Every structure is written in C-alpha cells, then in structure tokens.
Amino acid sequence: MGCRRVAFSAVLTLATSMSTMGMATETLPRGVVELFTSQGCSSCPRADSLLGELAQDPGVVALSLPIDYWDYLGWKDTLAKPRHTARQRGYAHVRGDREVYTPQVVVNGVIHVLGSDKQAIEHAIATTHQGATLSLPVKLVLSGDKLSVTLPVAHGEIAQAEVWLCGLTRKVPVEIHRGENHGHTITYNNVVRRWVKLGEWTGVGRTLSVPVAELKSEGIDAVAVLVQGGTPENPKTMLGAAVESIH
C-alpha cells in the first residue's frame, strides 16, 4: 500500500565583523527542497533516492524531514520528529489546500509537488525563484570551534523573517524490519536532526556565532541555515539559505 495523500540551547553572539579564516560559504541557491518522507511509506524510497541526487547540486539546499503519522502501519520511523509533521501541516494551512502526504516536497516554502517527480520539482524551483525568494545571500564561515552566520543589510522593502539553523546528518542508512518497506535498507540524505532558532532578521545586517561542539550530536555532520518568512506554525517564503559541512 502506498502512503501518498491522506530547544536546544545555543550560545549566540552578535558581532560587527567576521574572521575570513576557515571554511566559507556564501550562496544564492535557486531552490530549497524539503522532502517529507517516512520509513513506513512504500512510495517514499524513490523520493529518498532523488533527494540524494538533489543534495549533490550546489544550487539546491535539499533537506529530508521524516514524519511520524505513518508509524501505525507497523514500523516506527527511527528518524521522525513531531516537529516535521507540524511543519508539513503548517505549510498546508498557509497554502489553504490541506494537502499533507508522503512523499511530499515543498519548494522554497511555497509550492508542493510529489517528492519522486524530478521534473515537477525542477519546474517548481524555476516557478518560485523570483522576487524576494532566495534573494538574501547567507554567508557561513567555519573557523576553529565556531560557525559564524552572516546576513547582509536588506536593500528595498522586505518582510521580517526568522533565522533557523538545522543540524543535518548527510547520510543515514536504515534497515527496516517491518511495515511496507520491510527487508530493505534505505539511505536517507541530509536528514534534519535538530532545529535551533538563531534569531529574527528585519533587514539589519548581523553576524551570529554558534559553538560547533553544541551541534555535533546525533551524528550531525553538516548544517543548513534557513531565513524564512512566517513562523514555525505558519512557514512562508524562503528568503535565503545555505548549507555547510562541519567535519
């Protein structure tokens, strides 16, 4: 049977300047792709594999957000978080369409498409990448034991946004012993393991610093930073994003 349809505390430091030492990333990606998936969904492995391909594209910030509402099918998802389920429902509420299913992809916080349909995902990226969407360059610098996140001054009118850091595990192989995918080992890519709110952004340039030691747990080996309008309950347009390894 297919399944389609149906705080961590961190030390944050404001700074007026930032060291140029260490690894630096300043990107203007064309798409943020969030895949809502489940280990208990027989329709999801193709989408999980596709997200792995998208994660290799430097112009895409690809995230896997396992949900928990299919756990009753016989296998409890080992990576799922209730927060991901709430985020998926929040997107549906903002859109007003009540479309919550797996595998579902939300592109740039605006459009949803079937997570295994690469052509639809690319079309959604092209359709939504306009105006303020992903117009904000987010700069990440890994220097020693700290990760610095720099946001520039806004030019022109821009809505207030929240800045979130997502702790990621690049690859997580999971052996599934029950449910619709029993007997299979599926690799999940860029799995979101932790959410840390860094603060608000209102168009004022700022730099925030996070100790890397506080991020390296649950197998976290990379981070994504999302600058997004709305709130966790009502997520809206993605204004900026970047991803960086923290080996």
ROTISE-707238 format. One record per residue (C-alpha): residue in three letters; x, y, z; residue number from 0. Coordinates in Angstrom, 2 decimals. Layout:
BEGIN
ALA	X	Y	Z	NUM
...
This chain:
BEGIN
MET	0.00	0.00	0.00	0
GLY	1.34	3.43	-0.93	1
CYS	1.19	6.24	1.57	2
ARG	0.51	9.21	-0.68	3
ARG	-2.32	11.54	0.44	4
VAL	-4.10	11.20	3.45	5
ALA	15.17	23.70	22.16	6
PHE	18.10	23.01	22.31	7
SER	20.13	25.96	23.79	8
ALA	22.97	27.50	21.83	9
VAL	25.28	30.35	22.66	10
LEU	24.70	33.08	20.10	11
THR	26.98	36.07	19.77	12
LEU	26.25	39.19	17.77	13
ALA	29.30	40.60	16.01	14
THR	30.06	43.50	13.74	15
SER	32.81	41.75	11.85	16
MET	33.81	38.23	11.00	17
SER	37.09	36.41	10.50	18
THR	37.79	35.33	6.93	19
MET	39.73	32.33	8.18	20
GLY	38.33	28.85	7.84	21
MET	35.74	27.40	5.51	22
ALA	33.36	29.94	4.00	23
THR	30.14	29.58	2.05	24
GLU	28.14	32.45	0.60	25
THR	25.38	31.24	-1.64	26
LEU	22.34	32.27	-3.58	27
PRO	20.77	28.87	-4.21	28
ARG	17.94	28.56	-6.66	29
GLY	15.94	26.18	-4.54	30
VAL	15.30	24.87	-1.03	31
VAL	13.73	21.41	-1.33	32
GLU	12.14	19.91	1.80	33
LEU	11.13	16.26	1.49	34
PHE	8.53	14.95	3.93	35
THR	9.10	11.23	3.99	36
SER	8.57	8.10	6.10	37
GLN	10.27	4.75	6.56	38
GLY	6.78	3.23	6.66	39
CYS	5.75	4.53	3.23	40
SER	6.27	2.24	0.24	41
SER	6.05	5.20	-2.15	42
CYS	8.92	7.06	-0.48	43
PRO	12.18	5.24	-1.41	44
ARG	12.22	6.71	-4.94	45
ALA	11.83	10.18	-3.46	46
ASP	14.53	9.49	-0.86	47
SER	16.91	8.48	-3.65	48
LEU	16.03	11.56	-5.69	49
LEU	16.71	13.82	-2.73	50
GLY	20.18	12.27	-2.56	51
GLU	20.73	13.35	-6.17	52
LEU	19.45	16.86	-5.47	53
ALA	21.75	17.13	-2.46	54
GLN	24.72	16.91	-4.88	55
ASP	23.51	20.00	-6.75	56
PRO	25.31	23.10	-5.38	57
GLY	22.32	25.23	-6.37	58
VAL	19.90	23.28	-4.18	59
VAL	19.58	23.06	-0.41	60
ALA	17.98	19.61	-0.05	61
LEU	16.56	18.53	3.31	62
SER	14.90	15.33	4.47	63
LEU	12.22	15.77	7.14	64
PRO	10.90	12.37	8.29	65
ILE	7.34	12.48	9.69	66
ASP	5.62	10.26	12.25	67
TYR	1.98	9.88	11.16	68
TRP	2.54	6.56	9.36	69
ASP	4.11	4.86	12.40	70
TYR	0.89	2.90	13.00	71
LEU	1.47	0.92	9.77	72
GLY	3.81	-1.47	11.56	73
TRP	7.16	0.33	11.66	74
LYS	8.04	3.33	13.79	75
ASP	10.22	5.72	11.81	76
THR	13.57	5.94	13.61	77
LEU	14.32	9.46	12.31	78
ALA	10.88	11.07	12.53	79
LYS	10.14	14.15	14.58	80
PRO	6.70	15.52	15.50	81
ARG	8.08	18.93	14.58	82
HIS	8.41	17.81	10.96	83
THR	4.80	16.66	10.90	84
ALA	3.73	20.01	12.37	85
ARG	5.82	21.87	9.78	86
GLN	4.24	19.95	6.90	87
ARG	0.77	20.71	8.24	88
GLY	1.75	24.34	8.75	89
TYR	2.65	24.62	5.06	90
ALA	-0.71	23.11	4.10	91
HIS	-2.50	25.56	6.39	92
VAL	-0.72	28.55	4.85	93
ARG	-1.48	27.33	1.31	94
GLY	-5.06	26.54	2.29	95
ASP	-5.17	23.25	0.38	96
ARG	-4.93	20.68	3.23	97
GLU	-2.54	18.61	1.07	98
VAL	-0.47	16.50	3.50	99
TYR	1.03	13.26	2.14	100
THR	4.24	11.37	1.57	101
PRO	6.45	11.66	-0.31	102
GLN	5.75	15.39	-0.49	103
VAL	8.26	18.06	-1.43	104
VAL	7.82	21.72	-0.54	105
VAL	9.91	24.02	-2.72	106
ASN	11.10	27.40	-1.45	107
GLY	8.39	27.33	1.21	108
VAL	5.69	27.91	-1.39	109
ILE	4.77	25.07	-3.78	110
HIS	4.27	21.37	-3.03	111
VAL	4.80	18.54	-5.53	112
LEU	5.19	14.77	-5.47	113
GLY	8.60	14.03	-3.97	114
SER	9.56	11.42	-6.57	115
ASP	8.82	13.66	-9.58	116
LYS	12.11	15.30	-10.55	117
GLN	10.61	17.25	-13.43	118
ALA	7.89	18.69	-11.18	119
ILE	10.48	19.66	-8.57	120
GLU	12.67	21.45	-11.12	121
HIS	9.62	23.23	-12.52	122
ALA	8.60	24.32	-9.02	123
ILE	12.12	25.65	-8.37	124
ALA	12.03	27.68	-11.59	125
THR	8.50	28.94	-10.90	126
THR	9.16	30.10	-7.35	127
HIS	12.66	31.52	-7.77	128
GLN	11.64	35.13	-8.30	129
GLY	11.30	38.38	-6.38	130
ALA	12.44	38.14	-2.78	131
THR	12.66	34.34	-2.84	132
LEU	16.25	33.30	-2.05	133
SER	17.46	36.82	-2.79	134
LEU	19.32	37.08	0.50	135
PRO	22.96	35.87	0.47	136
VAL	23.69	33.85	3.61	137
LYS	27.38	33.54	4.47	138
LEU	28.65	30.66	6.61	139
VAL	32.20	30.54	7.97	140
LEU	33.57	27.58	9.91	141
SER	36.61	28.76	11.85	142
GLY	38.08	26.66	14.62	143
ASP	35.35	25.70	17.03	144
LYS	32.75	28.22	15.87	145
LEU	30.34	28.58	12.99	146
SER	29.53	32.16	12.02	147
VAL	26.38	33.08	10.11	148
THR	26.30	36.48	8.43	149
LEU	23.23	38.16	6.94	150
PRO	23.58	41.39	4.93	151
VAL	21.66	44.64	5.10	152
ALA	18.45	44.49	3.10	153
HIS	18.07	46.66	0.02	154
GLY	14.46	47.62	-0.52	155
GLU	11.38	46.50	1.37	156
ILE	11.49	43.05	2.88	157
ALA	9.31	41.17	5.34	158
GLN	10.56	40.15	8.77	159
ALA	11.95	36.64	8.84	160
GLU	13.20	34.03	11.28	161
VAL	16.71	32.56	11.07	162
TRP	16.93	28.83	11.75	163
LEU	19.90	26.51	11.89	164
CYS	19.20	22.86	11.05	165
GLY	21.65	20.23	12.22	166
LEU	21.95	17.59	9.47	167
THR	23.28	14.09	9.05	168
ARG	24.46	13.74	5.47	169
LYS	23.72	10.02	5.09	170
VAL	21.78	7.67	7.35	171
PRO	21.31	4.05	6.22	172
VAL	18.35	2.39	7.96	173
GLU	17.46	-1.30	7.97	174
ILE	13.66	-1.61	8.02	175
HIS	12.34	-4.81	9.59	176
ARG	8.57	-4.32	9.49	177
GLY	5.90	-2.44	7.61	178
GLU	5.65	-1.63	3.91	179
ASN	9.42	-1.41	3.37	180
HIS	10.39	-4.44	5.44	181
GLY	13.57	-6.19	4.34	182
HIS	15.03	-3.06	2.73	183
THR	17.90	-0.81	3.75	184
ILE	17.21	2.77	2.72	185
THR	19.70	5.63	2.83	186
TYR	18.34	8.99	3.89	187
ASN	20.21	12.14	2.89	188
ASN	20.59	15.49	4.67	189
VAL	18.30	14.37	7.48	190
VAL	17.28	17.22	9.78	191
ARG	18.11	16.12	13.33	192
ARG	17.88	19.40	15.22	193
TRP	16.35	22.89	14.90	194
VAL	17.98	25.93	16.51	195
LYS	16.45	29.38	16.24	196
LEU	19.26	31.89	15.77	197
GLY	17.01	34.94	15.90	198
GLU	14.99	37.36	13.81	199
TRP	16.05	39.23	10.69	200
THR	14.41	42.55	9.83	201
GLY	16.79	43.78	7.15	202
VAL	19.56	44.80	9.53	203
GLY	22.94	43.23	8.79	204
ARG	24.13	40.91	11.52	205
THR	26.52	38.09	12.33	206
LEU	25.77	35.26	14.75	207
SER	28.20	32.72	16.14	208
VAL	27.39	29.18	17.27	209
PRO	29.83	26.82	19.05	210
VAL	30.25	23.78	16.81	211
ALA	30.61	21.48	19.83	212
GLU	26.97	22.16	20.71	213
LEU	25.88	20.94	17.28	214
LYS	27.85	17.71	16.98	215
SER	25.45	15.18	18.39	216
GLU	23.04	12.63	16.89	217
GLY	25.54	12.13	14.07	218
ILE	25.25	15.73	12.88	219
ASP	27.99	16.47	10.35	220
ALA	26.52	19.42	8.42	221
VAL	24.24	22.40	8.96	222
ALA	21.75	24.32	6.88	223
VAL	20.70	27.88	7.67	224
LEU	17.23	28.98	6.57	225
VAL	15.96	32.55	6.55	226
GLN	12.22	32.24	6.18	227
GLY	9.15	34.42	6.47	228
GLY	6.33	33.47	8.81	229
THR	6.67	31.29	11.91	230
PRO	7.14	27.56	12.59	231
GLU	3.35	27.21	12.75	232
ASN	2.85	29.23	9.55	233
PRO	6.00	28.86	7.41	234
LYS	6.17	31.07	4.33	235
THR	8.59	32.11	1.57	236
MET	12.26	31.15	1.86	237
LEU	14.33	34.35	1.65	238
GLY	17.79	32.84	1.99	239
ALA	19.59	29.57	2.68	240
ALA	22.99	27.93	2.80	241
VAL	24.46	24.56	3.75	242
GLU	27.91	23.65	5.09	243
SER	29.76	20.60	6.40	244
ILE	31.08	20.84	9.97	245
HIS	33.60	17.99	9.97	246
